[in-house]
Amino acid sequence: MSKIVFDAHSNLLRENYYSYTVQDVKEPNLFPEIFQYDQVPKIAFNRRIVPMHMPDEIWITDTTFRDGQQSRAPFTPAQILRLFDLLHRLGGPHGVIRQSEFFVYSRQDQRALELCQARGYRFPEITTWIRATEKDFNLVRELGVSETGILVSCSDYHIFKKMNMTRMQAMDQYLGVVKMALERGIRPRCHFEDITRADYYGFVVPFAHALSKLSEEAGIPIKIRCCDTLGLGVSYPGASLPRSVPGIIYGLRHYANMPSTLLEWHGHNDFGKVVCNAATAWLYGASSVNCSILGIGERTGNCPLESMVMEYCSLRGRSDEMELPVITEIAEYFEKEIGYSIPPQTPFMGRDFCATRAGIHADGLLKDEQIYNIFNTEAILHRPPCVLVDAHSGLAGIAYWMNNQFGKNGRRFEKQDELVAKVKADVDALYAQGRTTTMSDAELRAICHKYAPELSPDK
């Protein structure tokens, strides 16, 4: 491999080859100054700034049917098929949602996979996650799946404490497993578990470089999924490894010769940074971010797929023919058919996503919804802004609610209207008596009908 190559992104000659070998230490590097178990993990800075490198193409991969199922009752095959159809529509014809990851162990898992394969969709491509055994590789091949995920834990917490190995032993084992996949013509996707607590130059880069060489020899791409297993990654410029998301992605590209198309970020939300970290991975050179619908996943969950759809639109300035209203259909399916209760304030999907209770906000919406609505939610997501009436909604809130309910015939209510004042008086009386819950639409329609019989009490 040439040591100097032309970088089409920067139009400069770039030194390309760095030789890192595994540092086969006797004692694990657990970064004790950062990860003291009886303290909140620290964020250290070395003030080394690496350049952004947004790939020519970025996309989303889905793990709802794999990692997402580890936090809830398993989906039925019929539910997986319906959600798979919705992901296909949401991702659009260009495959912004590029792949979807499945378990394959139970007969129910395999049935779901077969149902989705029968759709014949190009996107999302079906991939799997398996144990590193010959039996599982043969199963993947029999199922007609081209790519599978393989767990390759890379922190000393896992190598020394969980696997009871040295780094060299772990690397030899991992490379043997990858070769097993390559021999069967299967594309390996190596899940670098716990990368945000790993010795980056002592294990991560040397191992990634070895994978790059294997890939070149076999003529089969080997992907690296950077797994922020405990949500410890940070996006801050100048933050130190192992927690720096920019540093992790930059280093794999620059020191391990991994192209952006083979780099994927998989984050968890333990510290509330999952969306920002995923977007940062895109910005610094990973083409792919791995997500789940509603962020479902173990502990605090994965990166919400719907949030990264919106992040894609924001960063690209276009939707690339994604069918964005499907986000609302997915939310409705989760609640009405699966019986999953979405937290009301969940972005883009929760019941209160574009709702307000505050009178001052309702007043702004009444004058011009652009004042308090993030974008045209009715046009983009088929979710018009709404007001939930309670003790704080005021005249403006009730007027806005009435316009939403009864305004289709051209009638418009203002907060100065006598009818609005009468409805508010009844609402205020209920809360003065000790009510604490939000008024339902049916209750408010009944009150309106009492004072204006032409207004129907029915939906």
C-alpha positions in Angstrom: 0.0 0.0 0.0 1.4 3.4 -1.0 2.4 5.6 1.9 1.3 8.8 0.1 -2.1 9.0 -1.6 -4.1 11.8 -3.2 -7.0 12.8 -1.0 -9.9 13.8 -3.3 -11.8 15.3 -0.4 -9.0 17.8 0.5 -7.2 17.8 -2.9 -3.9 17.3 -1.1 -1.4 14.5 -0.9 -1.8 12.7 2.4 0.4 10.4 4.3 -1.7 7.3 4.4 0.1 4.5 6.1 0.5 4.2 9.9 1.8 1.1 11.5 0.3 0.3 14.8 0.6 -3.1 16.6 -1.3 -4.4 19.5 0.2 -3.4 22.8 -0.1 -6.8 24.6 0.0 -5.4 28.1 0.0 -7.6 31.2 -2.4 -5.4 33.1 -5.6 -3.9 31.7 -5.8 -0.2 30.9 -9.1 0.7 32.6 -8.6 4.5 32.5 -9.0 4.7 36.3 -8.7 8.5 36.4 -11.7 8.9 34.0 -13.8 5.9 35.1 -13.7 5.8 38.8 -16.6 3.5 39.6 -17.8 5.5 42.7 -17.8 8.8 40.7 -19.5 10.1 37.6 -17.1 9.5 34.7 -14.9 12.5 33.8 -14.5 14.2 30.5 -10.9 15.0 29.8 -9.6 17.3 27.1 -6.3 17.3 25.2 -7.4 20.2 22.9 -6.5 18.2 19.8 -8.9 19.3 17.1 -9.5 16.9 14.2 -11.1 18.0 10.9 -14.7 17.4 10.0 -15.1 15.0 7.0 -18.8 14.7 6.1 -19.0 11.7 3.7 -20.4 12.0 0.2 -23.2 9.8 1.2 -24.7 9.1 4.7 -27.4 6.7 5.8 -29.2 5.1 8.7 -29.3 1.4 9.7 -32.0 0.0 11.9 -31.6 -2.4 14.9 -35.2 -2.3 16.1 -35.6 -6.0 15.6 -32.3 -6.9 17.3 -31.1 -4.5 20.0 -34.5 -2.9 20.3 -36.1 -6.3 21.2 -33.7 -6.7 24.1 -35.7 -4.1 26.1 -39.3 -5.3 25.6 -41.5 -8.2 24.8 -40.5 -9.7 21.4 -42.4 -8.5 18.4 -44.5 -11.0 16.6 -43.6 -11.9 13.0 -46.6 -9.9 11.8 -45.6 -6.9 13.8 -42.1 -7.0 12.4 -43.4 -7.3 8.9 -45.6 -4.3 9.3 -42.8 -2.2 10.8 -40.4 -3.4 8.1 -42.9 -2.1 5.5 -43.1 1.2 7.3 -39.3 1.5 7.4 -39.2 0.8 3.7 -41.6 3.6 3.0 -40.0 6.0 5.4 -36.5 5.4 4.0 -37.6 6.2 0.5 -36.3 4.9 -2.8 -32.7 6.0 -2.2 -32.3 3.9 0.9 -31.7 6.5 3.5 -32.7 3.7 5.9 -30.2 1.3 4.3 -30.3 -1.9 6.4 -32.3 -3.6 9.1 -30.8 -6.0 11.6 -32.5 -9.2 12.7 -32.1 -12.0 15.3 -32.1 -15.5 13.8 -32.2 -17.9 16.7 -35.8 -18.8 17.3 -38.3 -20.1 14.8 -40.2 -16.9 15.3 -37.1 -14.8 14.5 -36.6 -16.8 11.3 -40.3 -16.6 10.3 -40.1 -12.8 10.6 -37.0 -12.7 8.5 -38.5 -14.9 5.8 -41.7 -12.7 5.7 -39.6 -9.6 5.2 -37.3 -11.3 2.6 -40.4 -12.2 0.6 -41.2 -8.5 0.1 -38.2 -8.3 -2.2 -37.3 -4.8 -1.1 -33.9 -3.4 -2.0 -34.0 -1.2 1.1 -33.7 -1.8 3.9 -31.4 -4.7 3.3 -31.8 -7.5 5.8 -28.8 -8.3 8.0 -28.3 -10.3 11.1 -26.4 -10.5 14.3 -25.0 -13.9 15.4 -22.7 -15.6 17.8 -19.3 -16.4 16.5 -19.8 -20.1 15.8 -19.6 -22.2 12.7 -23.2 -23.3 13.2 -24.4 -19.7 13.2 -22.4 -18.7 10.1 -23.9 -21.7 8.3 -27.4 -20.6 9.4 -26.9 -17.1 8.0 -25.8 -18.6 4.7 -28.8 -21.0 4.6 -31.1 -18.0 5.2 -29.6 -16.2 2.3 -28.3 -13.2 4.3 -25.3 -11.4 2.9 -24.1 -9.5 6.0 -23.9 -10.3 9.6 -22.8 -8.6 12.8 -20.1 -10.2 15.0 -19.3 -9.2 18.5 -15.7 -8.2 18.9 -15.4 -6.5 22.4 -12.4 -4.1 22.4 -12.1 -2.6 25.8 -9.9 -4.1 28.5 -12.9 -4.2 30.7 -14.2 -6.9 28.4 -11.0 -8.5 27.2 -9.5 -9.0 30.6 -12.4 -9.0 33.0 -15.1 -10.7 30.9 -13.2 -12.9 28.5 -10.2 -13.5 30.7 -7.8 -13.1 27.7 -4.9 -10.9 26.7 -5.3 -8.4 23.9 -3.3 -10.6 21.5 -5.4 -13.6 22.3 -8.6 -11.7 21.8 -7.4 -10.3 18.5 -6.3 -13.7 17.2 -9.7 -15.1 18.1 -11.6 -12.2 16.5 -9.6 -12.5 13.3 -10.3 -16.2 13.1 -14.0 -15.6 13.4 -13.9 -12.9 10.6 -12.0 -15.4 8.4 -14.7 -17.9 9.0 -17.3 -15.4 7.7 -15.1 -14.5 4.7 -14.6 -18.2 3.7 -18.4 -18.5 3.4 -18.7 -15.3 1.3 -20.5 -13.5 4.2 -19.8 -9.8 4.7 -18.7 -9.3 8.3 -19.7 -6.3 10.4 -17.5 -6.2 13.4 -19.2 -4.7 16.5 -16.4 -3.0 18.4 -18.1 -3.2 21.7 -17.3 -0.7 24.4 -15.1 1.4 22.1 -15.5 4.5 24.4 -13.5 2.7 27.2 -11.0 1.0 24.9 -7.2 1.6 24.5 -7.5 3.3 21.1 -3.9 3.1 19.8 -3.1 0.0 21.9 -5.9 -2.2 20.5 -8.6 -0.5 18.4 -6.5 0.9 15.6 -4.2 -2.1 15.3 -7.2 -4.4 15.1 -9.0 -2.2 12.6 -5.9 -2.1 10.5 -5.6 -5.9 10.5 -9.3 -6.1 9.4 -8.6 -3.6 6.6 -5.8 -5.9 5.4 -8.0 -9.0 5.6 -10.7 -7.2 3.6 -8.2 -6.2 0.9 -6.9 -9.8 0.6 -10.4 -11.3 0.5 -12.0 -8.7 -1.8 -14.9 -8.5 0.7 -15.7 -5.4 2.6 -15.5 -5.6 6.4 -17.5 -3.0 8.3 -16.7 -1.6 11.7 -19.6 -0.7 14.0 -18.3 1.6 16.7 -20.4 0.6 19.7 -20.7 3.2 22.5 -22.0 0.5 24.7 -22.5 2.6 27.9 -23.2 5.9 26.2 -19.9 7.4 27.3 -19.0 9.1 24.0 -18.8 12.9 23.8 -19.0 15.2 20.8 -17.0 18.1 22.2 -14.1 19.4 20.1 -10.8 18.7 21.8 -12.1 16.0 24.1 -9.6 13.2 24.8 -9.8 9.6 23.7 -11.3 7.1 24.5 -14.5 9.2 24.9 -14.1 11.5 21.9 -16.5 10.6 19.0 -14.6 12.9 16.5 -11.3 11.3 17.6 -12.6 7.7 17.2 -14.0 8.2 13.7 -11.1 10.4 12.5 -8.6 7.8 13.8 -10.2 4.9 12.1 -10.3 6.7 8.8 -6.8 8.2 9.1 -4.8 5.6 10.9 -6.6 2.3 10.0 -7.4 3.2 6.4 -11.1 2.5 6.9 -13.2 4.3 4.3 -16.3 6.1 5.5 -18.6 3.6 3.8 -17.4 0.9 6.2 -17.7 2.9 9.4 -20.9 2.9 11.5 -21.8 4.4 14.8 -24.0 2.6 17.4 -24.7 4.6 20.5 -26.6 4.3 23.7 -28.3 7.1 25.6 -27.1 6.7 29.2 -25.8 10.3 29.4 -28.4 11.8 27.1 -26.0 12.4 24.2 -27.1 9.7 21.8 -28.5 11.9 19.0 -25.7 14.5 19.1 -23.1 11.7 19.1 -24.6 10.0 16.1 -24.7 13.2 14.2 -21.1 13.9 15.2 -20.1 10.5 13.8 -21.6 11.5 10.5 -19.9 14.9 10.5 -16.4 13.3 11.2 -16.6 10.6 8.6 -18.8 7.7 9.4 -21.3 7.1 6.6 -23.7 5.1 8.8 -25.5 5.5 12.1 -27.3 2.6 13.7 -30.7 3.4 15.3 -33.9 1.9 16.5 -37.5 3.1 16.3 -38.3 5.3 19.3 -34.7 4.6 20.6 -35.9 1.3 22.2 -33.0 -0.7 23.5 -31.5 -1.9 26.7 -31.1 0.5 29.7 -31.7 4.0 28.3 -32.0 2.8 24.7 -30.4 3.4 21.3 -30.4 6.4 19.0 -34.0 7.1 17.9 -34.3 6.4 14.2 -36.9 9.1 13.7 -34.6 11.7 15.2 -31.8 10.8 12.8 -34.2 11.0 9.9 -34.8 14.6 10.9 -31.1 15.1 11.5 -30.5 13.8 8.0 -32.9 16.4 6.6 -31.3 19.2 8.6 -27.7 18.3 7.6 -28.5 17.6 3.9 -31.1 20.3 3.4 -33.4 17.9 1.7 -35.4 14.7 2.5 -34.2 12.7 -0.5 -37.8 11.4 -1.1 -38.2 9.9 2.4 -41.9 9.6 3.2 -41.8 11.6 6.5 -45.5 11.2 7.5 -44.7 7.5 8.0 -43.2 8.6 11.3 -46.7 9.4 12.5 -48.0 6.1 11.2 -45.3 4.2 13.1 -46.2 6.0 16.3 -49.9 5.2 15.8 -49.0 1.5 15.1 -46.9 1.2 18.2 -49.6 2.6 20.5 -52.8 1.2 18.9 -51.6 -2.2 17.6 -48.6 -3.1 19.6 -49.8 -1.5 22.8 -46.6 0.3 23.5 -47.0 3.5 25.5 -44.9 6.3 23.9 -43.9 8.9 26.5 -46.0 11.9 25.6 -43.1 14.4 25.1 -41.1 12.1 22.8 -39.8 14.2 19.9 -41.8 13.7 16.6 -43.8 10.8 18.0 -45.2 11.6 21.4 -48.8 12.8 21.9 -47.5 16.2 23.2 -44.8 16.6 20.5 -46.5 19.6 18.9 -48.9 20.4 21.6 -49.0 23.2 24.2 -50.8 23.9 27.4 -49.4 27.3 28.1 -51.7 30.2 27.3 -49.0 32.4 26.1 -47.9 29.8 23.5 -51.5 29.2 22.5 -51.8 33.0 21.9 -48.9 32.9 19.6 -50.2 29.9 17.7 -53.6 31.7 17.4 -51.9 34.6 15.7 -49.4 32.6 13.6 -48.4 29.0 14.2 -44.9 29.7 13.0 -44.3 31.6 16.3 -44.3 28.4 18.4 -44.3 25.4 16.0 -40.9 24.0 15.0 -41.9 23.5 11.3 -45.1 22.8 9.4 -45.8 19.6 11.3 -49.1 19.2 9.6 -47.6 19.1 6.1 -44.4 17.3 7.0 -45.7 14.7 9.6 -49.4 15.0 9.2 -49.4 16.3 12.8 -51.0 19.7 13.2 -50.1 21.8 16.2 -52.6 21.5 19.0 -53.5 22.9 22.4 -54.2 20.7 25.4 -56.6 22.5 27.6 -56.0 22.7 31.4 -55.9 25.3 34.1 -53.1 27.2 32.3 -54.5 27.4 28.8 -56.4 30.7 29.1 -58.7 32.2 26.5 -56.2 31.8 23.7 -55.8 28.1 24.4 -59.5 27.5 24.3 -59.9 29.6 21.2 -57.2 27.7 19.4 -58.6 24.3 20.4 -62.1 25.4 19.2 -60.6 26.4 15.8 -59.0 23.0 15.5 -62.2 21.2 16.3 -64.8 23.4 14.6 -63.0 25.5 12.1 -63.3 23.4 9.1 -66.6 25.1 8.0 -64.8 28.4 7.9 -65.8 29.7 11.3 -63.0 31.2 13.4 -63.0 31.8 17.1 -61.0 34.6 18.8 -60.1 34.8 22.4 -62.4 37.9 22.7 -65.5 35.9 21.7 -68.2 35.5 24.3 -68.5 31.8 23.6 -64.8 31.3 24.3 -65.3 33.2 27.6 -68.2 30.9 28.6 -66.3 27.8 27.9 -63.3 29.1 29.8 -65.5 29.9 32.8 -66.7 26.2 32.9 -63.2 24.9 32.6 -61.9 27.2 35.4 -64.7 26.1 37.6 -63.7 22.4 37.2 -60.1 23.2 38.2 -61.2 25.3 41.1 -62.9 22.2 42.4 -59.6 20.3 42.4 -59.4 18.8 38.9 -55.7 18.1 37.9 -56.0 16.2 34.6 -56.1 17.7 31.1 -59.6 18.3 29.6 -60.5 15.7 27.0 -61.8 16.7 23.6 -65.1 15.0 24.3 -65.6 17.0 27.5 -64.8 20.3 25.8 -67.0 19.5 22.8 -69.9 18.9 25.3 -69.3 22.3 27.0 -69.2 24.1 23.6 -72.4 22.3 22.5 -74.1 23.4 25.7 -73.6 27.1 24.8 -73.7 26.7 21.0 -76.0 23.8 20.0 -74.9 24.1 16.4 -71.4 22.8 17.5 -71.6 19.0 17.4 -70.7 17.2 20.7 -69.4 14.3 18.6 -66.0 14.0 17.0 
